[in-house]
Each structure stands twice: as structure tokens, then as C-alpha cells.
Amino acid sequence: MAYKINDGVCISCGACEAECPVEAISQGETAYVIDEDKCISCGSCAGVCPVGAPAEAE
């Protein structure tokens, strides 16, 4: 299951984007976003986020 970034939590620090091995994360309008079609559910983004914004999508 792909990860998603909780918009209300993301502080747009960019740590997750640099860590993603498949370049599925990009800067959105108000927060970073994850392309669900590219995401391989590795959890690398969640492991580096200082505020816990990335989570597995339901």
C-alpha cells in the first residue's frame, strides 16, 4: 500500500523527497505529496520525517 503525506502535519522540510529511492515525492502547493503510482511502500520517507507526516494510505 502506498504512503501519503498528511498535509496538516507536513512542514515542507524536504527530508522525505531526498530519501525516496523512486522519486515519488515532490513539493505540492502547501506540502510535499507522494505519487501513489510510483510509491513502492518502502517507508524511507516516514523514517526521516521529523514530524511523522508520511503514513501508509488506507
PyMOL commands that set and color helices and strands:
alter all, ss='L'
color gray80, all
select helices_A, chain A and resi 15-19+44-48
alter helices_A, ss='H'
color red, helices_A
select strands_A, chain A and resi 3-5+25-27+32-34+54-56
alter strands_A, ss='S'
color yellow, strands_A
deselect
rebuild
show_as cartoon
